Amino acid sequence: MKHIAVLLLLISCSTLVSAQKWGGGVDEEPVHFGFNFQYLSSEYKVLKKADWRNPYYDRGLNDNITDSLNAVYGRSSPGFGIGFVVNYRLGSRFDVRMTPSLVFNDRLLNYVYKEPAVNNTNFSSLQQRVQATVVDLPVGIKLKSDKVGNFRAYVLGGLKYSVDITPGKKTNDEDKAPINKLLKNQRSYLSYEAGIGFDIYFEYFKMSPELKLSYSMNDVLKHEDHPYANPIDRLTLRHFTFSLYFE
């Protein structure tokens, strides 16, 4: 009977240790790695010039080629991304995380003109679509709660440097008339971001659903002389991102 009791005690201790190490023990590692999948929604925030309503005057044609503007506004647009995780453990509550990602996302800006349109342009509204393939390089601090069973909550904040790697031929409009020009963004920009997430521990890994909001700190518009860039004084970009991390 004594031997059976000792055996049961050893099994219980072994089970307890195993339970404590769920997640593969990644939280105890000084550095660990992982990967992520992202779904995101992007939206422009537009700061317009004082004379933004004015028609666009084409010097070559000596005429207005658009009517006066009624509105310029951004619309939300979905995208997706994939990336990696490099996590540095600072202590039981704090981590430093780098999550480089490749993101595919179109950005939308709508222009609404007064009717009727002038100079045979035959439109009262149109949409500019900016195609973007972006390398995101975020660095953030993760603040973790106590672990309860196989669950832990966290908040994070940090900065993100983004570089657009879209081929230049997609935005080459040098030979086009002003009315057919494309809206363009700066190649690189910096954003600040904050989020909340949950670490869910499985036997050999942990999965972390996360919600994050980011805002560009600088103007992302490439300022050019055409009807779509001229009304805008400053263009910033907001991202709402849902991610699943596996570590």
C-alpha positions as CSV (number, residue, x, y, z in Angstrom):
1,M,0.0,0.0,0.0
2,K,2.9,2.3,0.8
3,H,4.5,1.7,-2.6
4,I,1.2,2.5,-4.3
5,A,0.9,5.8,-2.4
6,V,4.4,6.8,-3.4
7,L,3.7,5.9,-7.0
8,L,0.5,8.0,-7.0
9,L,2.5,10.9,-5.5
10,L,5.1,10.7,-8.2
11,I,2.5,10.6,-10.9
12,S,0.7,13.7,-9.5
13,C,4.0,15.6,-9.3
14,S,4.8,14.7,-12.8
15,T,1.4,15.8,-14.0
16,L,1.7,19.1,-12.2
17,V,5.1,19.8,-13.7
18,S,3.8,18.9,-17.1
19,A,0.8,21.2,-16.7
20,Q,3.1,24.1,-15.7
21,K,5.1,23.6,-18.9
22,W,2.2,23.7,-21.2
23,G,3.0,25.9,-24.2
24,G,6.3,24.1,-24.7
25,G,7.9,26.2,-22.0
26,V,8.3,29.2,-24.3
27,D,7.6,31.7,-21.5
28,E,10.7,30.5,-19.7
29,E,13.0,30.8,-22.7
30,P,15.1,34.0,-22.9
31,V,14.4,34.1,-26.7
32,H,11.8,32.2,-28.6
33,F,10.3,32.4,-32.1
34,G,6.9,31.9,-33.8
35,F,4.8,33.0,-36.7
36,N,1.5,34.9,-37.3
37,F,-1.4,35.4,-39.7
38,Q,-3.1,38.7,-39.9
39,Y,-6.4,40.1,-41.2
40,L,-6.5,43.9,-41.3
41,S,-8.7,46.8,-42.3
42,S,-7.0,50.1,-43.4
43,E,-8.5,53.5,-43.7
44,Y,-7.2,57.0,-44.7
45,K,-7.8,60.0,-42.4
46,V,-7.9,63.1,-44.6
47,L,-6.8,66.7,-43.6
48,K,-7.9,68.9,-46.4
49,K,-6.5,72.3,-47.6
50,A,-8.5,75.5,-47.1
51,D,-9.3,75.7,-50.8
52,W,-10.0,71.9,-51.3
53,R,-13.4,72.4,-52.9
54,N,-11.9,74.4,-55.9
55,P,-12.1,72.7,-59.4
56,Y,-8.8,71.5,-60.8
57,Y,-7.5,73.8,-63.5
58,D,-5.5,72.1,-66.3
59,R,-3.0,74.7,-67.7
60,G,-2.5,72.6,-70.8
61,L,-6.2,72.8,-71.7
62,N,-6.8,76.2,-70.2
63,D,-9.9,74.9,-68.5
64,N,-11.3,73.3,-65.4
65,I,-11.3,69.5,-65.8
66,T,-13.3,68.7,-62.7
67,D,-16.2,70.3,-61.0
68,S,-16.1,71.6,-57.4
69,L,-15.7,69.0,-54.7
70,N,-18.4,68.1,-52.2
71,A,-16.4,65.6,-50.2
72,V,-13.1,63.7,-50.0
73,Y,-13.0,60.8,-47.5
74,G,-11.3,57.4,-46.9
75,R,-13.1,54.1,-47.0
76,S,-12.1,51.0,-45.0
77,S,-10.4,48.2,-47.1
78,P,-9.5,44.7,-46.0
79,G,-6.0,43.1,-46.4
80,F,-4.0,40.2,-45.0
81,G,-0.5,39.5,-43.9
82,I,1.9,36.8,-42.7
83,G,4.9,37.2,-40.5
84,F,7.4,36.0,-37.8
85,V,7.8,36.5,-34.1
86,V,11.0,37.1,-32.2
87,N,10.3,37.4,-28.4
88,Y,12.9,38.5,-25.9
89,R,11.9,37.8,-22.2
90,L,12.7,40.7,-19.9
91,G,11.0,39.1,-16.8
92,S,7.9,37.3,-15.6
93,R,5.7,40.3,-16.7
94,F,7.5,42.0,-19.6
95,D,8.7,40.9,-23.1
96,V,10.2,42.8,-26.1
97,R,8.6,41.6,-29.3
98,M,9.6,42.0,-33.0
99,T,7.0,40.9,-35.5
100,P,8.2,41.5,-39.1
101,S,5.4,40.9,-41.5
102,L,4.6,41.1,-45.2
103,V,1.2,42.8,-45.7
104,F,-1.0,43.0,-48.8
105,N,-3.6,45.8,-48.7
106,D,-5.4,48.2,-51.0
107,R,-6.3,51.7,-49.7
108,L,-9.3,53.6,-50.8
109,L,-10.1,57.3,-51.1
110,N,-13.4,58.6,-52.5
111,Y,-14.0,62.0,-54.2
112,V,-17.5,63.4,-54.6
113,Y,-18.0,66.2,-57.1
114,K,-20.9,68.6,-57.7
115,E,-23.1,67.8,-60.6
116,P,-23.1,68.2,-63.5
117,A,-19.4,67.4,-64.2
118,V,-17.7,69.8,-66.5
119,N,-15.6,69.5,-69.6
120,N,-17.2,66.2,-70.7
121,T,-15.7,64.2,-67.8
122,N,-19.0,62.4,-67.2
123,F,-18.5,61.6,-63.5
124,S,-19.8,63.0,-60.2
125,S,-17.8,60.7,-58.0
126,L,-14.8,58.4,-58.3
127,Q,-12.5,56.3,-56.2
128,Q,-8.7,56.2,-56.1
129,R,-7.3,52.8,-55.1
130,V,-3.7,52.7,-53.8
131,Q,-2.3,49.2,-54.1
132,A,0.3,48.4,-51.4
133,T,2.6,45.5,-50.6
134,V,4.3,46.5,-47.4
135,V,7.1,45.1,-45.2
136,D,6.1,46.0,-41.6
137,L,8.8,46.1,-38.9
138,P,7.1,46.5,-35.5
139,V,8.9,46.6,-32.1
140,G,6.8,46.6,-29.0
141,I,6.7,46.0,-25.2
142,K,4.3,43.2,-24.0
143,L,2.9,43.5,-20.5
144,K,1.5,40.2,-19.2
145,S,-1.0,39.3,-16.5
146,D,-0.6,36.4,-14.1
147,K,-1.2,33.0,-15.7
148,V,-4.5,31.5,-14.7
149,G,-4.6,27.8,-15.7
150,N,-3.6,27.8,-19.4
151,F,-4.7,31.4,-20.0
152,R,-3.0,34.8,-19.8
153,A,-4.1,38.3,-20.9
154,Y,-1.7,41.0,-22.1
155,V,-1.5,44.5,-23.5
156,L,1.2,45.9,-25.7
157,G,2.4,49.1,-27.3
158,G,5.2,50.2,-29.6
159,L,6.4,51.6,-32.9
160,K,6.2,50.2,-36.5
161,Y,8.4,51.1,-39.5
162,S,6.7,50.3,-42.8
163,V,8.3,50.1,-46.3
164,D,6.2,49.8,-49.4
165,I,7.8,47.4,-51.9
166,T,5.1,47.7,-54.6
167,P,6.9,47.7,-58.0
168,G,7.2,51.2,-59.5
169,K,5.7,50.2,-62.8
170,K,2.3,49.8,-61.2
171,T,2.3,53.5,-60.3
172,N,4.1,54.9,-63.3
173,D,1.7,57.6,-64.7
174,E,4.2,60.1,-66.2
175,D,2.7,59.9,-69.7
176,K,-0.9,60.3,-68.4
177,A,-3.1,63.4,-68.4
178,P,-3.8,65.0,-65.0
179,I,-7.3,63.6,-64.9
180,N,-5.9,60.0,-65.2
181,K,-3.1,60.4,-62.6
182,L,-2.8,58.0,-59.7
183,L,-2.8,58.8,-56.0
184,K,0.5,57.7,-54.5
185,N,1.9,57.1,-51.0
186,Q,5.3,57.7,-49.5
187,R,7.6,54.6,-49.7
188,S,8.2,54.5,-45.9
189,Y,6.5,55.8,-42.8
190,L,6.4,55.4,-39.0
191,S,3.4,54.4,-36.9
192,Y,2.6,54.0,-33.3
193,E,0.4,51.1,-32.2
194,A,-1.3,49.6,-29.2
195,G,-3.2,46.3,-28.7
196,I,-4.6,43.7,-26.4
197,G,-4.4,39.9,-26.6
198,F,-4.6,36.6,-24.9
199,D,-2.1,33.7,-24.6
200,I,-3.8,30.3,-24.7
201,Y,-1.6,27.5,-23.8
202,F,-1.7,24.1,-25.5
203,E,0.6,21.1,-24.7
204,Y,3.4,22.0,-27.1
205,F,2.7,25.6,-28.1
206,K,0.7,28.6,-27.3
207,M,-1.8,30.5,-29.5
208,S,-2.4,34.2,-29.1
209,P,-5.4,36.0,-30.7
210,E,-4.6,39.8,-30.7
211,L,-6.4,43.0,-31.6
212,K,-4.2,46.0,-32.5
213,L,-4.7,49.6,-33.7
214,S,-2.0,51.6,-35.4
215,Y,-1.8,55.2,-36.7
216,S,0.8,56.6,-39.0
217,M,2.8,59.4,-37.4
218,N,3.8,61.3,-40.6
219,D,2.0,62.3,-43.8
220,V,1.8,59.2,-46.1
221,L,0.7,61.2,-49.2
222,K,3.2,61.8,-52.1
223,H,2.2,65.4,-53.0
224,E,1.9,65.9,-56.7
225,D,0.1,68.3,-59.0
226,H,-3.1,66.5,-60.1
227,P,-6.8,66.6,-59.1
228,Y,-6.5,63.9,-56.5
229,A,-3.5,65.0,-54.5
230,N,-4.1,68.8,-54.7
231,P,-7.1,69.0,-52.3
232,I,-5.2,67.1,-49.5
233,D,-3.0,68.8,-47.0
234,R,-2.2,65.7,-45.0
235,L,-3.1,62.0,-45.3
236,T,-2.6,59.6,-42.5
237,L,-3.3,55.9,-42.3
238,R,-5.1,53.9,-39.7
239,H,-4.9,50.1,-39.4
240,F,-7.1,47.8,-37.4
241,T,-5.5,44.3,-37.2
242,F,-6.6,40.9,-35.9
243,S,-3.7,38.5,-35.6
244,L,-3.2,34.9,-34.6
245,Y,0.2,34.1,-33.2
246,F,1.7,30.7,-32.8
247,E,4.8,30.3,-30.6
